[in-house]
Structure formats: C-alpha cells, structure tokens
Amino acid sequence: SSVATVALGTTMGAASVATLLGWGLLAALETRTSHPRRIWITAAVLAFLMSLGLPIAFATTTAAAVGLVTIHLVVASVAITGLARARQAHRASSSPAARDCAAAA
C-alpha cells in the first residue's frame, strides 16, 4: 500500500472552488425559486454527504479516513452556515423596509 499526502494548497483550492460553486447555486436559486435558502441548504448537505465517499473509499487507514472526513465536515460547516447567513443578511439589508430606514436616518 502506498501513502498519499494531501497538500494544503490542493485542499484549500478544492474547498474554495466548492464554496464558490455553492455561492453561485445559491444566487441562482434566489432569482428562480421562492425558498432558495431551504433548497440550497438541502443541496449543500447532500453534496457534503456525497463528498464523504472519497475519503471513506480511498483512505488507507482509519486515522486517515477520520482526518479526511473531519476536513470535509469543517469545510462544509463553515461554507453552509456562512453562505446561508450571509445571503440572509444581504436580503434583509436590501429589503425595501431596510432601505426606507436607511433613507430616514
């Protein structure tokens, strides 16, 4: 059995690409559906669960599998909660009521 090393740059690149794709999907859902956040969170959790197949299938040791699953969990937790909250805050600040309050101030 051979040992594979997971490089930090590759890991960060993959996490960044996945997060940007998720952000794009959320933005598209916001223009096309009435419940974008709920649909997006469901899609993001399903994508996370599917992504667990790689570390489970290809890890050479239990410790490696646990480490890779932990990395996936951390990235998914930050990306899913961060994007969901950021988009919700953005929608609240761009609502007509928020604009009226800002104009009155």
N, C-alpha and C positions, 0 to 999 in steps of 0.2 A: 504494500500500500504506500502511496506517495503522500507527502504532506503538501498541502496548498496553503499559501499565505494570502490573506485578504488585505489588500493595500488600503490605507486610509483615504488616499485620493480617489480611488475607484469607488469606495463605499460612499464618500461624500458626493461624488458625481452622480451615482445612481440614486441616492436619496434626493438630491436636488432635482434631477430630471423627473422622478416620480412625483415630487411635490408640485413642480411646475405643471405637469400634466393634470394633476388633480385640481390645481387652481384654474386651469383652462376649462376643465369639465364643469367646475362649479360656476364659472362665469357664463358658460353656455347654457347651463340649466336655469340660471337666473333669468335669462331672456326668453326661455321657451316653456317653462313649467310654472305651476302655481305653488309648488312645495319644493323648491330647489335644495334647500338645506337638508331636508329629510331624505330626499333621493340621493344626494351627494354623500351623506354620511353612510347610508346603506351601501352604495357603490364602493366607497373607500374602505369600509370594513371588509367587504367581500374581496377586494383587491389585496388587502393585507393578509387575509386568511389564505388566499391562493399563493401569495408570495412565500408563505411558510413552507411550501412544498420543496423549494430549492434547498434550504439549509437542512431540512429533515432528510431529504433524499441523498444529498451529496456530502454531508458531514462525515468525516472518517471516524470521529469519536463522539461519545456522549457529551463531553465537555465542549467540543467544537459546535455541536448542534445547539446546545444551550446558549453558547455565546452568540451564535448567528441569529437564533430566534430572539434573543434579548435585543440585539441591534435592530432587528425588524420591528419589534414591539416599541422600542423607544422612538424610532423614526415615525412609525405610524401614529403613535400617541401625540407627538408634537405636531405633525402635519395635520392630522384630522381635527384635533381640538383647536389648533392655532388658526387654520383656514376657516373653520366653521365660525369661530368667534370673531375673527377679523372681518369676514363678509357680513356677519350680522351687525357689527358695529358700524360698518360702512353704510349699510342700508338704513340704519337708524339715523345716522348723521346726514344722509342725503334725502330724508323724507321731507315732504312739504312742511310738516309741523316744526321740524328742526330748523329748516331754512327761515320760517317765519320768526322763530325765537331769536335766531342769529341776526336777522334784519332789525328786530325791535331793540336789540341791545346796543 
